[in-house]
Amino acid sequence: MSTDIEQEKRALRAELRERRQLLSDGQREAAASGIREQLDALVDAYSAESISCFLSATTEPGTRDFVTAAVQRGIRVLLPITRADGLLDWAVADDEGDIAEGLFGLPEPTGEVLGPIAVNDVDLMIIPAAAVDGTGMRLGWGRGYFDKTIGSMEKCPPVYAVTYDSEILDSLPREMHDQPVTGVVTPTRTLTLSPARH
């Protein structure tokens, strides 16, 4: 049985997805450039030596330039690989940057696969989002991978979601399993929204 909250989330995701598809190539390129600057500064602010990030799909704010540059700077970058059981495996990003199409058609790395607990060692997590609200509540794309990952970590590092500027909303529908994020990174700014977990 579908709840009202699930329906509200579905409608909001559809609207946000449609809005993203209307962006021009120029807008996407500018966003990717801004995201890279913001994420570079965020990594420096946390003195992060090991991070997790995601490879952006076509309509997402671009993270690929950032990932490439981070690897070149000597930062260990873990990239997620979706599994059929709802968990995430991880692979270390390398200079080759080889990408394959994973489950759900998402771009994924092709390197050696590490298990779900590999992410426990990172200093900072950078994750995708459809939207984030002012309290740090994140709306994902409905599969729950990142909520499960964050919820299962013993010592969760700071978690920042990447969105476009227009996707920071006043409030979002939430369910029990939804995990808040520390902050949000957009092409023009980085906001810290909720205190770090322990």
C-alpha positions in Angstrom: 0.0 0.0 0.0 1.4 3.4 -1.0 1.4 6.1 1.6 0.6 9.8 1.0 4.2 10.6 1.7 5.4 8.2 -0.9 3.0 9.7 -3.4 4.1 13.2 -2.5 7.8 12.2 -2.9 7.1 10.5 -6.3 5.3 13.6 -7.6 8.2 15.9 -6.4 10.8 13.6 -7.9 9.0 13.7 -11.3 8.8 17.5 -11.2 12.5 17.8 -10.3 13.6 15.3 -12.9 11.6 17.2 -15.6 13.2 20.5 -14.5 16.7 19.0 -14.8 16.0 17.7 -18.3 15.2 21.3 -19.4 18.7 22.6 -18.7 20.8 23.5 -21.6 24.3 22.1 -22.2 25.7 25.5 -21.3 23.9 25.5 -18.0 25.1 22.0 -17.3 28.7 22.9 -18.0 28.6 26.0 -15.8 27.0 23.9 -13.0 29.8 21.3 -13.3 32.4 24.0 -13.1 30.8 25.5 -10.0 30.3 22.1 -8.3 34.0 21.3 -8.8 35.0 24.6 -7.2 32.7 24.1 -4.2 33.7 20.4 -3.7 37.4 21.3 -4.0 36.9 23.9 -1.2 34.8 21.4 0.9 37.5 18.7 0.7 40.1 21.3 1.8 37.9 22.5 4.6 37.7 19.0 6.0 41.4 18.2 5.2 39.8 15.0 3.7 42.3 12.5 2.4 39.7 9.8 1.6 36.2 10.6 0.3 33.3 8.9 -1.4 31.6 10.6 -4.3 29.4 9.6 -7.2 29.7 9.8 -10.9 27.1 12.2 -12.1 24.5 11.1 -14.7 23.7 13.4 -17.6 21.0 15.4 -15.8 22.8 15.6 -12.4 25.1 18.5 -11.4 28.5 17.3 -12.8 30.9 15.7 -10.4 33.2 13.9 -12.9 35.7 16.8 -13.3 35.9 17.0 -9.5 36.5 13.3 -9.2 39.3 13.3 -11.8 41.0 16.3 -10.2 40.7 14.8 -6.7 42.4 11.6 -7.9 45.2 13.6 -9.5 45.6 15.5 -6.1 46.2 12.2 -4.4 42.8 11.9 -2.7 41.4 8.4 -2.4 38.0 8.6 -4.0 35.5 5.7 -3.5 32.7 5.5 -6.1 29.5 3.6 -5.5 28.4 0.5 -7.3 24.7 -0.5 -6.9 23.8 -4.0 -5.9 20.5 -5.9 -6.4 20.1 -6.3 -2.6 19.9 -2.6 -2.0 23.4 -2.1 -0.7 26.3 -0.3 -2.3 29.7 -1.8 -3.1 32.6 0.6 -3.8 35.5 1.0 -6.1 38.5 3.3 -5.9 38.6 5.9 -8.7 41.7 5.8 -10.8 43.4 7.9 -13.5 41.8 5.8 -16.2 38.3 6.9 -15.2 36.7 3.9 -17.0 33.0 3.9 -16.6 30.4 1.2 -17.2 26.6 1.3 -17.0 25.5 -0.2 -13.8 22.1 -1.3 -12.4 19.4 1.3 -13.3 21.6 2.6 -16.1 23.7 4.6 -13.7 27.4 5.4 -14.5 29.7 3.3 -12.3 33.4 2.6 -12.1 34.9 -0.5 -13.5 37.8 -1.0 -10.9 38.2 -3.7 -8.2 35.0 -4.0 -6.3 35.2 -3.4 -2.5 32.4 -4.4 -0.2 29.8 -2.1 1.5 32.0 -1.5 4.6 34.8 0.1 2.5 33.1 3.4 2.9 33.5 3.3 6.7 37.0 4.8 6.4 36.2 8.0 4.4 36.6 11.5 5.9 33.7 12.9 3.8 30.8 11.6 1.8 29.4 13.4 -1.3 26.1 11.9 -2.4 23.4 12.6 -5.0 20.0 14.2 -4.2 16.9 15.3 -5.9 16.4 18.0 -3.3 17.4 19.0 0.2 15.5 21.2 2.7 16.7 23.7 5.3 16.9 21.1 8.0 19.2 18.8 6.0 16.5 16.4 5.0 17.4 14.9 1.7 15.1 13.6 -1.0 16.8 10.9 -3.0 15.6 9.2 -6.2 13.6 6.5 -4.3 15.9 3.5 -4.2 17.2 4.1 -0.7 20.8 3.1 -1.3 22.4 6.1 0.4 19.8 6.2 3.3 20.7 2.5 4.0 24.4 3.2 3.8 24.4 6.3 6.0 22.0 4.6 8.5 24.2 1.6 8.9 27.5 3.4 9.4 28.9 3.2 13.0 30.8 6.5 12.7 29.3 8.5 9.8 31.5 11.2 8.5 30.1 14.5 7.3 27.7 13.9 4.4 27.0 16.5 1.7 24.4 16.2 -1.0 24.9 17.7 -4.5 22.0 19.6 -6.1 21.2 22.6 -8.3 20.5 25.9 -6.5 16.8 25.7 -7.2 16.6 22.3 -5.4 17.1 23.6 -1.9 13.5 23.7 -0.7 11.7 24.9 2.4 10.6 21.5 3.5 10.4 17.9 2.2 8.2 15.0 3.0 10.0 12.5 5.2 9.7 9.0 6.4 11.4 7.1 9.3 14.2 5.7 7.2 15.2 9.0 5.6 18.6 10.1 6.7 19.5 13.8 7.0 22.7 15.2 5.4 25.3 17.5 7.0 24.9 20.0 4.2 24.3 20.7 0.5 26.7 21.7 -2.3 25.3 23.6 -5.3 27.1 25.2 -8.2 27.2 28.5 -6.3 27.5 27.7 -2.6 28.0 25.1 0.1 25.6 25.2 3.1 26.1 23.3 6.3 22.6 22.5 7.6 22.7 20.0 10.4 25.2 19.1 13.0 27.7 16.3 12.5 26.7 12.8 13.7 28.6 10.8 16.3 
